[in-house]
């Protein structure tokens, strides 16, 4: 980051712009620009805020801000990629051990999975549909058998007689 800050400072000086003039034009404080030029990343509370300041500063100085942003992103990658996978795994393991060691109070209510009634409702509705269909089938077959027996008792010759 110091190299990037020095590059920005040299560009500002070569353009003949003072630090205060650049700060006024960019609506930043002179200390913010000093921190950028010195590579002091800790002065910024947010990396994204610092990135936007650097991007605006590069545009203001007439530099190719894409190149400057690539350099900044490389710095960020080097800065954040220093955590090894072993350290990450060890931190996860410590966190899991910490969770296991938590003292559970008898007064603390743990919410367990609530009983799901929907499968039971679907089964009961299915049984009701099956029973209803069976009942209707039974009733309809019983009526036809009753009519057939009535017709047999009347006789086939009287089936087509109509009374007026």
C-alpha positions in Angstrom: 0.0 0.0 0.0 2.9 2.3 0.6 4.0 1.9 -3.0 0.6 2.9 -4.2 0.5 5.9 -1.8 3.9 7.0 -3.0 2.8 6.7 -6.7 -0.3 8.9 -5.9 1.8 11.4 -4.1 4.3 11.7 -7.0 1.5 12.1 -9.4 0.0 14.9 -7.3 3.3 16.7 -7.0 4.0 16.3 -10.7 0.6 17.8 -11.5 1.5 20.8 -9.3 -1.4 20.3 -6.9 -1.0 20.9 -3.2 -2.4 18.4 -0.6 -4.9 21.0 0.7 -6.1 21.9 -2.8 -6.7 18.2 -3.7 -8.5 17.7 -0.4 -10.8 20.7 -1.1 -11.5 19.6 -4.6 -12.3 16.0 -3.5 -14.2 17.1 -0.4 -11.9 15.0 1.8 -9.8 16.0 4.7 -6.1 16.6 4.2 -5.3 14.0 6.8 -7.2 11.4 4.7 -5.1 12.1 1.7 -2.0 12.1 3.9 -3.0 8.6 5.2 -3.5 7.4 1.6 -0.2 8.7 0.5 1.6 7.2 3.4 -0.1 3.9 3.1 -1.8 4.1 6.5 -4.7 1.7 6.1 -5.6 1.7 9.8 -6.7 5.3 9.7 -9.8 4.3 7.7 -12.6 2.6 9.5 -13.8 0.8 6.4 -11.8 -0.8 3.5 -14.5 0.1 1.0 -14.5 3.7 2.1 -10.7 3.8 1.6 -11.1 2.2 -1.8 -13.6 4.8 -3.0 -11.3 7.6 -1.7 -8.3 6.1 -3.7 -10.5 5.7 -6.8 -11.6 9.3 -6.6 -8.1 10.5 -5.9 -6.7 8.6 -9.0 -9.4 10.0 -11.2 -8.7 13.5 -9.9 -5.0 13.1 -10.7 -5.8 11.9 -14.2 -4.5 8.5 -13.6 -5.9 5.2 -15.1 -8.0 4.4 -12.0 -8.5 0.8 -13.2 -4.7 0.2 -12.9 -4.7 1.9 -9.5 -7.7 -0.2 -8.4 -6.0 -3.4 -9.6 -2.9 -2.5 -7.5 -5.2 -1.8 -4.5 -7.0 -5.1 -4.9 -3.6 -6.9 -5.1 -2.7 -5.2 -1.8 -6.0 -6.3 -0.3 -5.6 -9.9 -1.5 -2.1 -10.1 0.0 -3.2 -8.5 3.2 -6.3 -10.8 3.7 -4.8 -14.0 2.3 -2.2 -14.4 5.1 -4.5 -16.5 7.2 -3.6 -20.1 6.5 -6.2 -22.9 6.2 -4.8 -24.6 9.2 -5.4 -21.5 11.3 -9.0 -21.3 10.0 -9.6 -25.0 10.8 -8.1 -24.6 14.3 -10.3 -21.6 15.0 -13.4 -23.6 13.9 -12.4 -26.4 16.2 -12.0 -24.0 19.1 -15.4 -22.6 18.4 -17.0 -26.0 18.3 -15.3 -26.9 21.6 -16.5 -23.7 23.1 -20.1 -24.5 22.0 -19.8 -28.0 23.6 -18.6 -26.6 26.9 -21.5 -24.3 27.3 -23.3 -24.9 30.6 -26.9 -25.7 30.0 -29.2 -24.4 32.7 -32.4 -26.4 33.6 -34.2 -23.0 33.4 -33.1 -22.5 29.8 -35.8 -23.7 27.4 -34.5 -25.3 24.3 -36.8 -25.2 21.4 -37.0 -28.6 19.7 -38.5 -29.3 16.4 -42.3 -28.9 16.6 -44.4 -31.9 15.8 -45.6 -31.7 12.2 -49.3 -32.5 11.9 -49.5 -32.2 8.1 -48.6 -35.8 7.3 -51.3 -37.0 9.7 -53.9 -34.7 8.2 -53.0 -35.9 4.7 -53.4 -39.6 5.8 -56.7 -38.9 7.5 -58.1 -37.1 4.5 -56.9 -39.9 2.2 -58.7 -42.5 4.4 -61.9 -40.4 4.4 -61.8 -40.2 0.6 -61.2 -44.0 0.2 -64.1 -44.7 2.7 -66.4 -42.3 0.9 -65.7 -43.8 -2.5 -66.2 -47.3 -1.1 -69.5 -46.4 0.5 -70.8 -44.7 -2.7 -69.8 -47.7 -4.7 -71.5 -50.0 -2.3 -74.7 -48.0 -2.3 -74.8 -47.7 -6.1 -74.3 -51.5 -6.6 -76.9 -52.3 -4.0 -79.5 -50.1 -5.7 -78.9 -51.8 -9.0 -79.2 -55.3 -7.5 -82.4 -54.2 -5.8 -83.9 -53.0 -9.0 -82.8 -56.1 -10.8 -84.6 -58.3 -8.2 -87.7 -56.1 -8.5 -87.7 -56.5 -12.3 -87.3 -60.3 -12.0 -90.3 -60.5 -9.7 -92.5 -58.4 -12.0 -91.6 -60.5 -15.0 -90.0 -59.6 -18.3 -93.3 -59.1 -20.1 -94.5 -56.3 -17.8 -91.3 -54.3 -18.1 -92.4 -52.3 -21.1 -96.0 -51.7 -20.0 -96.9 -48.1 -19.3 -99.9 -47.0 -17.3 -101.8 -43.9 -18.2 
